[in-house]
Amino acid sequence: MTRVGALWIGGLEPYMDEKFLTNAMMALGQEGVVSIKVMTNKFTGEPAGYGFINFESDHRAILTMHRLGGKVIPNSNPPVRFKLNHNSTRLLPGEPDTSIWVGDLTPEVDDFALYQFFSHRYTTVRCAKVVLDEAGFSKGYGFVRFGNEVDQQHSLANMTGEQGLGGKPIKVSMANQKNRAAMGAMGGMGGPGGPGMGGHHKPHHQNGGGGWGNNDGPGGGGGADNNWPSAQNQHGGWQGGSTAPAAAGGPGGSSGPGGAMQQPQAAAAGQPDYTAYYQQYQQYAQQVQQQQYVAAAWSAYQQHQQQQQHQ
């Protein structure tokens, strides 16, 4: 059973322990934090690169996810961005992805502003994510996920041209297949159990965005970390990062699960061009890989919680 108010955090450097994260949350004035737990590798005892921030309520956790997602963690050196995710953003098996694309966002619009703008109009909004480049700047578009198709369709029919979010009217459209694939890989909107952000990775290569994760993070289509491995932004993903999925270990390689698939060279004259197929394979492989990371991370956390309850 998922703990109420648990917020997944990924992309942690080895020095980022519970005390460091507690100080970071205090420096940002975040209230409602009950406890923080950084997970460790059960075989080596070393930090696993992810953890959980427990809040007094899910509502507080979700607001914090949107406020801090993609922001720099105080006192991180070199700067590392928050990669956060919440279980409620996940897609359940067989559940349709009721997300929309939101464009013409001016630079000051962040996750929280996007979330507030839509959640004030639609009570079923689950999460919102502004896509960032690797330097942490907005790319001018993002995604919003609704809890049902009725609100999704109503927003598509009525929200284009709306003002009050940033400096100019927004545009909305369906999140197309390419964006959906990248969204899942990015971990932005999802949760533990879906393709998203894994915990075992090299976070210093992934400063592009916040998790839903994601952020790496438990989600992406779901979490992660999320918030999460990095996703590839050239296809409109939720997270930053520039590495391709590794064969069987983690992000950062040039091959996919189960075999070394090198990027094809430019097609010679008269020969078929496999580049598009390779790009699709990368997205699919990364989603599968991150789903495995998320499942393992969430299972470890639940086991830890059960052990504490029996003590």
N, C-alpha and C positions, 0 to 999 in steps of 0.2 A: 504494500500500500504506500502511495506517495505521501510524504510528509507535507502537511499544510504549510504554505509559506516558504518552501524550499526553492531557492534560485540557484541554478547551475552556473558556475564560473569556470571558464577554460582559458587556455593560453598562458598559464602561470609560469613564471620563471622559478628556478629552484629556490631562490632566496625569499620568495613570496609565501611566507607562512601565515598562520592565523593572526599573529600579532601585527604583521605588516598590513594585512587586509583590514583588520579592525581599525588601525590608525588611518588607513585610506578612506574608509567609510566615515569615520569621524571628521576627517578633514573636509569631506564633501557635505557634511551636515545631514547625512542620511539617518533617518530615524526608524525605529521599529525593528532593528537588528537584534535577534535573540541569541544567535550563536553563529560561528563560522568554523567550518571544518575543511582542511586541505587534505585530500586523499593521498595515500602513499602506495607504492607498489608492494604488494603483500610478500613478494619474494625477496626484494632487495631493500625494502624500507625507505627507498628514495622517493621524493615527491613525484606524484604521477602527472603533474601539470594541470590538474583541475581540482575543483572542490565544490562546496555548497555554502551559500549564505542563507541562513534561516531567519525568516521574518515572522512577525506576529500574525500575519495574514497573507493570503494569496494576493489580495488587492494591493497591499503595500509592496509585495515582491514584484508584481507586474509593473507598477508605476516606476519602481527603481530600475527595472530592466530597461524601460524606455528612456528614463532620465540619463542613465549612465552608459548605455550601449554605444560603443564607438568612441567614448571619451577616454582621455589618457588617465591611467591610474596614477594618483599622486605619488611622488617620490620614486617612480619606476625609472631606471636608468640602464640602458637606453629606454626611451618612452615605450610603454606597452599599453594597448587600448583594452578597455573592458570588453570581454566577450561573455555575454550573459544569455541565459535562456530559462524559460519556465515550462513546466510540464503541460500547462493548459494550451500552449501553442501547437502542440503536436497534432498530426493528422492520424486518426485511427484507421486501422485496416479497412479499405473499401470506402473511406470517407472522401467525398469530392473536395478538391482544393478550390475554395471559394475566394481566391485572391484577385486583386486588381492591380494594375500598373498605374502609378501616379507620376505624371511628368510636369515639366516647367516649374520645378521647385527651386527657389532662390537659395543662395548659400547658407542663410541663417536657419533654414528649416532643418531640424534634427528629428530623431526618432520620436521624442516626446511631443514635439509640436505636431507632427503628422498624426500620432496616435490621438492626441487631444482633439484635433480638428475633426477627425472622423468619428471618434467615440462619442462626441457630443451630439452627433447626428444619428448614429447607429449604435444601439446598445449591445449589439452582438460582436463588435470588433474584438478580435482576439489579440492582434499584434500589428505593429507597423514598423517598417524598416526603411531608412534612407540609405541608398547604396553609396559607399565611400570608395575613393581611390586609395592606393597604397599609402599616400601621404596623409590620409584622414580627411580629405576634402570631399564635399558632396559632389556626386556626378550629375545632380539635377533631377534625379528621379528616385522612386522607391516603390514599395509594395504595401498593401494593406490586406489583411486576411479577415474575413467575416466568419461568423458562426453559422450562417445559413445562406442559401442561394438567393433568397428573396431580397435581403439587404444588398448582396453583391449586385444583383441585376438592377435594383433601384438606384444604387450609386452610379452604375455605368450609364444609366439613362439621365441622371440629374446633376452629377457633380462636375462635369466638364464646364469650365468657365466660372466656377465658384471662386470668390475672392475671400481673403482673410487669412490665408496661409502663405506667408512670405509676401514678396513684393509684386507678384503678378498672378493672374488667373491660372488655375491648374488645369491639367488635362488628365483624363482617365481613360483606360481601355482594359480589355482583358489581358491578364498575364499570359502571354503566349507560351507555346511549348518549350521554346528555347529558354525563356525566362524562368519557367517553372523548374526545368532541369537544373539551371544554375542556382535557383533559389533553394532547392533541396540540398544541393552540394554545399551551399554556403552555410546551411545550418541556421539560417536566420529565423525562419518561422517554422517551428516544429517542436519536438520535444523528445525526451528519451524514448527510444524505440524506433525513431524514424531516421532517415539519412540526415546527418547533421554534423555536429561538432564533436569530434573525439577528444579524448584526453591525452593520449600519448603522442606527442608531436613536439616540434621545435617551435615554441611560441614566438621567438624573436624574429622569425621570418614572416609573421602574420599580423601585421599591424593595420590591416586595411579596414576593419569594420567590427561591429559588435555582434554578437551572436545571436540573434537568434540564428541563431545564433548565431546566425547564427549563426558566429560566431561562431565561428565554432559554437558548439553548445549542444545540449541534448535536443536536437531538433533539426529541422531543416525540412524537412518534409515530414524536418526537424533538427538534436542536441548534442554546435559545436560545435565543440568546442569545439555547434556550436559548432563553440563558440568554439563551440566551437563553429583538424587539418585545414589548410587554407583552401579556398575555392577560387575559381578563375573568373575574374571580373569581366573579361572581354565578352562574356555572354550575358552580362546583366545579373551577375550573382549577388548574393547578399553580403558576402564577405570579401575582404581583400585577399591578396596572396597571388603568387605567380608560379607556384610549383605544380607539377602534375602528380597524380597518384602513383604510389610505389607498387611494386609487384605484389608483395605479401606483407610488408611491414607497416608503412605509414606514409604520410604525405612527403613529397620532396623528391620522388623519383620520376622516371619518365616512362614507367611501365604500369600496367594495370594488374589487378589481382589475377593470379594464376599464370602469369607469363609475361615476358618482356616484350612489350609492343612499342617499338621505337616510332617516333614521329616520322611519317613518310616524307621523303624528299619531294621536291617539286616535280610534277608529272612531266615526263618527256613528251615530245610531240607525238600525237597519235595514241598515247597511253592514258588510261583512266586516272583521274585525280581522286585519291582516297583521303584527302585532307578533311573533308566534311565528315566522313565516317570516323576518322580518328578522333576528331573533336567530340563527336557524340559518344564514342567509346570512353573517352576521358571522363566526361560528365557522369556516365552510367557507373563506371568503375569507382569513381570517387564517392558516389552515393552509397554503393554497396559497402565499400570500405568503412565509411563513416558510420553507417548503420551498425556494423559490428563493434566499433569503438564505443558507440553510445550505449548499446545493450550491455556491454561489459562494465562500463562506468556506472550505469544506473544500478546494475545488479550488486556491484561492490558497495555502493552507498546504502542500498536497502539492507544488505547483510550487516553492515556496520550499525545501522539504526536498530536492527533486531537484537544484536549483541548487547547494545547499550540498555535496551529495555529489559533484558534478562539479568542484568547485573544488579 
